[in-house]
Amino acid sequence: MGGTVAWRERPFDPAAVAALERAGVSPTLARLLASRGIFPEGLDFFFEPSLRNLASADCLPGVAEAVAVIAPFVRTGRKIVVFGDYDADGVCASAILVSTLKKLGGNADAFIPERFGEGYGMTGASLERLHREHPDLALVITVDNGITAADEVAQLRAEGIAVVVTDHHLPPAPLTPDGAPPIPQADALIDPKVQTAPGYEDLCGAGVAFFLANALVGVLRHEAEEKGLLEKNERLAGPLIVLAGLATVADLMPLRGQNRILVAAAVASFRACAPIGLRELLDHAARKADTLVARDFAFQLAPRLNAAGRMASARLAYDLLMTGDREAARLLAVEIDAKNAERKTEEARMDKEARAQVPSFEGLEAVVVAESRRPEGAPPWHSGIAGIVASRLLEDAHMPVAVVVGDHGSCRAPEGYNVREALDAASETLVRYGGHAAAGGFTVKDGRLDDFQRLFTAACAAHKAVAQDAAAISFDGWIERNELTMALVEDIKRLEPFGEANPEPVFGLKGVYFSDARPMGMDGRHASFSFAGRNVPRAVWWGHGADAEIIRAHAAMRYDVLFTLTSSDYGTELPHVELRIVAIRTSV
């Protein structure tokens, strides 16, 4: 249940809490805001993340130069290809830029690399297909990739093809004699991790594409209107904001600053502005759009968009975002939903076989599992699911995890670790790699898996002192039963959208007894709890049906419970408070 993982209250500044209370904020909400670094002077921006506060695209370094390169190609109709990626961020970024360029009169199309056979970003195989499919190519604009493709960018430019790189990833580790990273020598480059500006540093690939699209509209809109391509005052931003906000959540970007504005606007405008394909996909996720929250981006839409690239081709997801035909959107949504179901089945099998390689996490500094070590005769692993399996293992291991399928691997790490640095340390065993502190991808040299595991593990062990507290479950403090009210639920809603850097509040109750605990749902996968005594609402624990039986067998014991708060109308006419359990432990 709670296992051996520590519970840690989020720290906060008492002076900040007092200042927030003086500004009229309730004590509980003041503590939540203070622990998230929100002070009285930032309240209006935080509570009302309005598009009025969206920064100017021209302030993002590299945008003006990129527009200067791209605009002549739009005006002359020369072929522009947006070179994307096969995850939700890359697909959304591709749709943002291609749809904008077409609206402005550009001759534009998207190129989405295939995960299987071509790999991430620009590779020899992907460039070969790019030339084959677009022999009249004049300009390449990368989205969500390109910062590690110095050689490939140089090759394109040597062939007389202009290149604009837009990315949000870190450049490669320094390899040149002067210690500088090998930045692509493109005609223009936009990457907040290379050329930063306050407020832009946390953008995802689609966020960068959104600001570039805005700048292009600003320069070319009048010409497009004169040509009859756009109606006067025709609004273009709505669907683009939805795509940028969805991608921001899908790519686990911090929901602060510009990102918070984009996600809040995407949630608010989804029903009216979302591409028809996204609305159809949400319907197939059995989710009503009129009650949408950022969580639905993370758990309903993003996994389905990603499933297309994991199990088949990300072009399915791109076509879904670009189509304006309802029947075509419906058929694509059905196909993508089926790929997601297939992904779940494969994921369950791979997770089981991966865990069999590591009977215990005790004493380990990192977890490395590999397809080559699976049971003899077992079906092959699916490389598109390696990252998900790594994330699942991470939930229990609380240390860096690497999953290797064939020679390709994905790694994930909890807060406090840096897998990008660990991959740097193991670089002699790798063909190529990339990523950031929490996640990375890599290709292992033939016969070097054991060496990779040794070097990767040693590097992770060096981070352990910094990350020793990272495994703890963070929560926002203990709460009294009489505080579990709809008023508190409404206060919490003011903090939305929730995500990275703005987690949904988690509270704790000490020393409670359960009067009932039972499995819930058709297959008993979930659990429902009732508490002894008054003023404690019903609770549910998703995915923990087996724990209900354990608690029922020890009904006389006292427990500490961590949970989030929500409103529910289950079993009643009016909304009421419901607890969603995060962890349970026996009370001391």
C-alpha positions in Angstrom: 0.0 0.0 0.0 2.2 2.8 1.2 5.1 0.4 1.1 8.4 1.5 2.5 8.3 4.8 0.6 8.5 7.8 2.9 5.8 10.5 3.0 7.1 14.0 2.9 5.2 17.2 3.5 5.9 19.9 0.9 7.8 22.8 2.5 6.4 26.3 2.5 7.4 29.7 3.7 5.2 30.7 6.7 5.8 34.4 5.9 4.5 33.8 2.4 1.4 32.0 3.8 0.8 35.0 6.1 1.1 37.4 3.2 -1.3 35.4 1.1 -3.8 35.3 4.0 -3.6 39.1 4.3 -4.4 39.2 0.6 -7.7 37.5 1.3 -6.8 33.9 0.6 -8.0 31.1 2.9 -5.4 29.5 5.2 -5.4 26.1 3.4 -5.3 27.7 -0.1 -2.5 30.0 1.1 -0.4 27.1 2.2 -1.0 25.3 -1.2 0.0 28.5 -3.1 3.1 29.1 -1.0 4.4 25.6 -1.4 4.1 26.1 -5.2 6.1 29.4 -5.1 3.1 31.7 -5.6 3.2 35.0 -3.8 0.6 37.8 -3.5 2.0 39.8 -6.4 1.5 36.8 -8.7 -2.0 35.9 -7.6 -3.9 37.5 -10.4 -1.7 35.9 -13.1 -2.0 32.5 -11.4 -5.7 32.5 -10.8 -6.5 34.0 -14.2 -4.0 32.7 -16.8 -5.4 34.8 -19.5 -4.3 34.9 -23.2 -4.0 38.7 -22.6 -0.8 37.8 -20.7 0.6 35.6 -23.5 4.1 36.9 -24.4 4.9 38.3 -27.8 6.3 35.7 -30.2 9.0 38.2 -31.3 10.5 38.0 -27.8 11.4 34.3 -28.3 15.1 34.3 -29.5 15.4 33.1 -33.1 11.8 33.7 -34.1 12.4 36.9 -36.1 15.3 35.2 -38.0 13.1 32.1 -38.7 10.2 34.2 -40.1 12.7 36.1 -42.3 13.8 32.7 -43.7 10.4 31.1 -44.0 8.3 34.1 -45.5 9.9 34.1 -48.9 9.2 30.4 -49.4 5.6 31.0 -48.5 5.3 33.9 -50.9 6.8 32.0 -53.8 5.1 28.6 -53.2 8.4 26.7 -53.0 8.0 23.3 -51.2 8.2 23.5 -47.4 8.4 20.3 -45.3 7.8 20.4 -41.6 10.0 17.6 -40.1 8.2 16.3 -37.0 8.4 13.6 -34.4 6.3 10.5 -33.7 5.1 11.4 -30.2 2.1 13.6 -29.2 4.2 16.8 -28.9 5.9 16.3 -32.4 2.6 15.4 -34.1 0.8 18.5 -32.5 3.7 20.7 -33.5 3.7 19.5 -37.0 -0.1 20.1 -37.3 0.3 23.6 -35.8 2.9 24.7 -38.4 1.6 22.9 -41.5 -2.0 24.2 -40.9 -0.7 27.8 -40.4 1.6 27.7 -43.5 -1.2 26.4 -45.6 -3.6 29.1 -44.4 -1.1 31.7 -45.3 -0.7 30.2 -48.8 2.4 28.1 -48.3 3.0 24.9 -50.2 3.6 22.8 -47.0 3.4 19.2 -45.9 4.6 17.2 -42.8 7.2 14.5 -42.7 6.8 12.2 -39.6 9.7 9.8 -39.0 8.9 6.2 -38.4 9.9 4.9 -35.0 10.7 1.5 -36.5 13.4 1.6 -39.1 14.2 5.3 -39.0 14.3 6.3 -35.3 14.0 9.7 -33.6 14.8 12.9 -35.5 16.9 13.2 -38.6 18.7 10.0 -39.5 20.1 8.7 -42.7 17.0 6.5 -43.3 14.6 9.3 -42.6 16.4 11.8 -44.9 16.4 9.2 -47.7 12.6 8.9 -47.5 12.3 12.6 -47.1 14.0 13.1 -50.5 12.1 10.3 -52.1 8.7 11.6 -51.1 9.5 15.3 -51.6 11.9 15.6 -54.6 11.0 19.3 -55.0 12.0 20.1 -51.3 13.2 23.7 -50.8 12.9 24.3 -47.1 12.9 22.0 -44.0 11.5 23.2 -40.7 12.1 20.8 -37.8 9.7 20.7 -34.9 10.4 19.0 -31.6 13.7 17.8 -32.9 16.8 19.0 -34.8 19.1 20.3 -32.1 21.2 17.1 -32.2 21.2 16.9 -36.0 24.2 19.0 -36.8 25.5 16.6 -39.5 22.1 16.1 -41.1 21.4 19.8 -41.2 24.8 20.4 -42.8 24.0 17.7 -45.4 20.7 19.3 -46.3 22.2 22.8 -46.7 25.0 21.4 -48.8 22.3 20.1 -51.1 20.9 23.6 -51.4 18.0 23.1 -49.1 17.3 25.8 -46.4 16.8 24.6 -42.9 15.1 26.1 -39.9 15.5 24.2 -36.6 12.9 24.6 -33.9 13.3 22.4 -30.8 13.1 22.4 -27.1 15.6 19.7 -26.2 19.2 20.1 -24.9 22.0 20.1 -27.4 24.4 17.2 -27.3 27.2 16.9 -24.8 30.3 19.0 -25.8 32.3 17.0 -28.3 34.3 19.8 -30.0 37.9 20.7 -29.0 36.8 24.0 -27.5 34.1 22.3 -25.3 31.1 23.8 -27.1 28.2 21.6 -28.1 27.8 20.9 -31.8 24.8 23.2 -32.5 23.4 22.8 -36.0 24.4 25.5 -38.4 20.9 26.1 -39.7 19.6 29.1 -41.5 17.7 30.0 -38.3 17.4 28.2 -35.0 14.8 28.5 -32.2 15.4 26.5 -29.0 14.7 27.9 -25.5 17.4 25.5 -24.1 20.0 27.1 -26.3 18.9 30.7 -26.6 16.7 31.4 -23.6 14.3 34.1 -22.6 12.4 34.5 -19.3 9.0 32.8 -19.6 9.9 30.6 -22.6 12.3 28.2 -21.1 9.7 25.5 -20.4 8.0 25.4 -23.8 7.5 22.0 -25.5 8.0 21.5 -29.2 4.4 22.4 -30.0 4.7 25.5 -27.8 7.7 26.7 -29.8 5.8 25.9 -33.0 2.8 27.9 -31.7 4.9 31.1 -31.2 6.5 30.7 -34.6 3.1 30.3 -36.2 1.9 33.4 -34.4 4.8 35.4 -35.7 4.3 34.1 -39.3 0.6 35.1 -39.1 1.7 38.6 -37.9 3.9 39.1 -41.0 1.9 37.3 -43.7 -1.7 37.7 -42.7 -2.3 40.9 -44.7 -1.0 39.3 -47.9 -3.1 36.2 -47.3 -6.2 38.3 -46.9 -5.4 40.3 -50.1 -5.2 37.0 -52.0 -8.5 35.8 -50.6 -6.9 33.0 -48.6 -8.1 34.4 -45.3 -11.3 36.2 -44.4 -10.9 39.6 -42.7 -10.6 39.0 -38.9 -10.7 35.2 -39.4 -9.4 33.6 -36.2 -6.6 31.1 -36.5 -5.4 30.7 -33.0 -8.1 28.6 -31.4 -7.2 25.1 -32.7 -3.5 25.9 -32.5 -3.9 26.8 -28.8 -5.7 23.5 -28.1 -2.8 21.6 -29.8 -0.1 23.5 -28.0 -1.9 23.0 -24.6 -2.5 19.3 -25.2 1.2 18.8 -26.2 2.4 20.8 -23.1 0.6 18.3 -20.8 1.5 15.3 -22.9 5.2 16.2 -22.8 5.2 16.7 -19.0 6.2 20.4 -19.2 6.0 22.5 -16.1 2.7 24.3 -15.9 3.9 27.7 -15.1 4.3 31.0 -17.0 3.4 30.7 -20.7 2.7 27.0 -20.4 0.0 27.6 -17.7 -1.7 30.1 -20.0 -1.6 27.8 -23.0 -3.0 24.8 -21.1 -5.7 26.8 -19.3 -6.8 28.3 -22.7 -6.7 24.9 -24.3 -9.0 23.3 -21.7 -11.4 26.3 -21.8 -11.7 26.4 -25.6 -11.5 22.7 -26.3 -15.2 22.2 -26.9 -15.4 25.2 -29.3 -12.1 25.1 -31.0 -10.5 21.7 -30.9 -9.8 20.0 -34.3 -12.7 17.6 -35.0 -10.4 14.6 -34.8 -9.6 15.4 -31.2 -13.2 15.7 -30.3 -13.9 12.3 -32.0 -11.0 10.7 -30.1 -12.3 12.0 -26.8 -15.7 10.5 -27.5 -14.0 7.2 -28.1 -12.3 7.6 -24.7 -15.8 7.7 -23.2 -15.2 11.2 -21.9 -17.6 14.2 -22.2 -15.8 17.3 -23.4 -18.0 19.7 -21.4 -16.2 18.7 -18.2 -12.7 18.6 -19.6 -9.7 19.2 -17.3 -6.0 19.0 -18.0 -5.9 15.5 -16.6 -7.9 14.3 -19.6 -5.2 15.6 -21.9 -2.7 13.5 -19.9 -4.7 10.3 -19.5 -7.2 10.2 -22.3 -5.9 12.0 -25.4 -2.1 11.9 -25.1 -1.8 8.1 -24.7 -4.0 7.5 -27.7 -2.1 9.9 -29.9 1.2 8.3 -28.7 -0.2 4.8 -29.4 -0.4 5.5 -33.1 3.4 6.2 -33.2 4.2 3.3 -30.8 2.1 0.6 -32.5 1.9 1.7 -36.2 2.6 5.1 -37.7 2.3 8.5 -36.1 0.9 9.7 -39.5 -2.4 8.3 -38.3 -2.4 10.8 -35.4 -1.3 13.6 -37.7 -4.0 12.9 -40.2 -6.5 12.9 -37.3 -5.5 16.3 -36.3 -5.5 17.7 -39.8 -8.8 16.4 -41.2 -11.8 18.5 -41.4 -14.2 15.7 -42.4 -16.2 14.2 -39.5 -16.5 10.7 -41.0 -12.8 10.5 -41.7 -12.1 11.8 -38.2 -14.4 9.1 -36.7 -12.7 6.3 -38.6 -9.2 7.5 -37.7 -10.3 7.8 -34.0 -11.6 4.2 -34.1 -8.3 3.0 -35.6 -6.2 4.9 -33.1 -8.3 3.8 -30.2 -7.8 0.2 -31.3 -4.0 0.8 -31.4 -4.2 2.1 -27.8 -5.9 -1.1 -26.7 -3.2 -3.1 -28.5 -0.6 -1.1 -26.7 -2.1 -1.8 -23.3 -2.0 -5.6 -24.0 1.6 -5.5 -25.1 2.5 -3.2 -22.2 1.1 -5.7 -19.6 3.1 -8.6 -21.0 6.4 -6.6 -21.3 6.0 -5.2 -17.8 5.5 -8.8 -16.4 8.6 -10.1 -18.2 10.7 -7.1 -17.2 9.8 -7.4 -13.5 10.8 -11.1 -13.7 14.3 -10.0 -14.5 14.4 -7.9 -11.2 12.8 -9.9 -8.4 13.8 -7.2 -5.9 14.8 -3.6 -6.2 16.6 -3.9 -2.8 20.3 -2.9 -3.0 20.1 -1.7 -6.6 21.3 1.7 -7.8 19.5 1.5 -11.2 17.3 -1.0 -13.0 18.3 -2.2 -16.5 16.1 -4.8 -18.2 16.4 -6.1 -21.7 14.5 -8.0 -24.4 17.6 -10.2 -24.8 17.1 -11.4 -21.2 13.5 -12.4 -21.5 12.4 -16.0 -21.1 13.5 -18.3 -23.9 10.7 -18.7 -26.5 8.8 -15.6 -25.3 7.5 -13.3 -28.0 9.7 -10.3 -29.0 9.3 -7.1 -27.0 7.8 -4.0 -28.7 10.3 -1.1 -28.9 7.5 1.5 -29.0 6.4 0.5 -25.5 9.9 0.6 -23.8 9.4 4.1 -22.4 6.0 3.2 -20.9 7.4 0.1 -19.2 10.3 2.1 -17.9 7.8 4.5 -16.3 5.8 1.7 -14.8 8.9 0.2 -13.2 9.9 3.6 -12.0 6.7 3.9 -10.0 7.8 1.0 -7.8 11.6 1.1 -8.1 12.0 4.8 -7.3 15.3 4.8 -9.1 16.4 5.3 -12.7 15.2 2.6 -15.0 16.4 1.6 -18.5 14.4 -0.7 -20.8 16.3 -2.0 -23.9 14.5 -3.6 -26.8 17.0 -4.9 -29.5 19.6 -2.2 -29.4 17.3 0.7 -28.7 16.5 1.8 -25.1 14.4 4.2 -23.1 15.2 5.4 -19.6 13.2 7.3 -17.0 14.3 8.7 -13.6 12.7 10.2 -10.5 13.3 13.7 -9.2 16.9 14.3 -8.1 18.5 12.1 -10.8 19.6 13.1 -14.2 19.5 10.3 -16.8 21.0 12.6 -19.5 24.1 12.9 -17.4 24.1 9.1 -16.8 23.9 8.5 -20.6 26.8 11.0 -21.0 28.8 8.8 -18.6 27.9 5.7 -20.6 28.4 7.3 -24.0 31.4 5.0 -25.0 28.9 2.2 -25.2 26.3 4.1 -27.2 25.8 4.8 -30.9 23.6 7.8 -30.2 21.5 9.2 -27.3 19.6 12.2 -26.1 17.0 13.5 -23.6 16.9 15.4 -20.4 17.0 14.9 -16.7 13.9 12.8 -16.3 13.9 10.8 -19.6 16.1 9.8 -22.4 16.5 7.5 -25.4 19.6 5.7 -26.7 21.1 3.0 -29.0 23.5 0.5 -27.5 26.6 -0.6 -29.5 26.6 -4.3 -30.5 27.7 -6.4 -27.6 28.0 -3.5 -25.1 24.8 -4.0 -23.1 26.6 -5.2 -19.9 29.1 -2.4 -20.2 26.3 0.1 -20.6 24.5 -1.3 -17.5 27.7 -1.0 -15.4 28.5 2.6 -16.5 24.8 3.8 -16.4 24.4 2.3 -12.9 27.6 3.8 -11.6 26.5 7.3 -12.8 23.1 6.9 -11.2 24.7 5.8 -7.9 26.7 9.1 -7.9 23.4 11.0 -8.1 21.8 9.0 -5.2 23.0 11.4 -2.5 21.3 14.2 -4.2 18.2 12.1 -4.9 17.9 10.2 -1.7 14.7 12.0 -0.8 13.3 11.9 -4.3 11.4 8.6 -3.7 9.2 10.2 -1.0 5.5 10.7 -1.7 5.0 14.5 -1.4 1.8 15.8 0.1 0.4 19.2 1.2 -0.2 18.5 4.9 -2.5 16.8 7.4 -6.1 17.9 7.4 -9.0 17.6 9.9 -12.2 15.8 9.0 -14.3 18.9 9.3 -12.2 20.6 6.6 -13.3 18.1 3.9 -15.9 20.4 2.4 -17.2 21.4 -1.0 -15.8 24.9 -0.2 -12.3 23.3 -0.1 -13.0 21.5 -3.4 -13.9 24.8 -5.0 -10.8 26.4 -3.6 -8.7 23.6 -5.1 -10.3 24.1 -8.5 -8.9 27.6 -8.6 -5.4 26.1 -8.8 -6.1 24.2 -12.1 -4.8 23.3 -14.5 -2.7 20.7 -12.6 0.4 19.0 -14.0 4.2 19.3 -13.7 5.3 22.0 -11.3 1.7 22.5 -10.2 0.7 19.1 -8.8 -2.9 18.4 -7.7 -3.1 19.0 -3.9 -2.6 15.8 -1.8 -3.8 15.8 1.8 -3.5 13.4 4.7 -5.8 12.0 7.4 -4.1 10.4 10.5 -5.4 7.4 12.4 -8.6 6.6 10.7 -10.6 3.3 10.7 -12.3 1.8 7.7 -15.9 0.7 8.2 -15.9 -1.0 4.7 -13.5 -1.8 2.0 -14.4 -3.6 -1.2 -13.3 -4.1 -4.8 -15.1 -1.9 -7.3 -15.7 -2.1 -11.1 -16.5 -4.9 -13.4 -13.2 -6.7 -12.9 -12.6 -5.6 -9.3 -9.5 -3.6 -10.3 -10.4 -0.6 -8.2 -11.4 -0.2 -4.5 -14.1 1.7 -2.6 -13.7 2.6 1.0 -16.0 4.0 3.8 -14.6 5.5 7.0 -15.8 4.9 10.5 -17.1 8.0 12.3 -18.5 11.2 10.9 -17.4 13.8 8.3 -15.2 11.6 6.2 -16.5 11.2 2.6 -16.4 8.0 0.6 -13.0 7.2 -1.0 -11.9 5.4 -4.2 -8.5 3.9 -4.9 -8.0 3.3 -8.6 -6.1 0.1 -9.5 -6.0 -1.2 -6.0 -8.8 -3.7 -5.7 -6.5 -6.3 -4.2 -5.6 -3.9 -1.3 -9.3 -3.6 -0.4 -9.3 -7.3 0.6 -6.1 -6.8 2.7 -7.6 -3.9 4.6 -10.9 -5.7 5.1 -9.0 -8.5 6.7 -7.4 -6.0 9.2 -10.4 -3.8 9.8 -9.5 -3.2 13.4 -6.2 -1.4 12.5 -5.8 2.3 12.2 -4.5 3.8 9.0 -3.0 7.0 7.7 -4.4 8.0 4.2 -3.1 10.3 1.5 -5.7 11.5 -1.0 -6.8 14.1 -3.5 -10.2 15.8 -3.3 -12.8 16.0 -6.0 -16.6 16.4 -6.3 -18.9 13.6 -7.3 -22.6 13.1 -7.9 -22.4 9.3 -7.6 -25.4 8.0 -5.6 -26.8 11.5 -4.8 -28.6 14.3 -6.5 -26.2 17.0 -5.5 -22.4 17.0 -5.9 -20.5 15.9 -2.8 -16.9 15.5 -1.7 -15.1 12.3 -2.7 -11.6 11.3 -1.8 -9.2 9.7 -4.4 -6.6 7.7 -2.4 -3.0 8.1 -3.3 -1.4 5.9 -0.6 -2.3 4.1 2.7 -0.1 3.0 5.5 -0.7 1.6 9.0 -0.8 4.4 11.6 1.9 4.5 14.3 
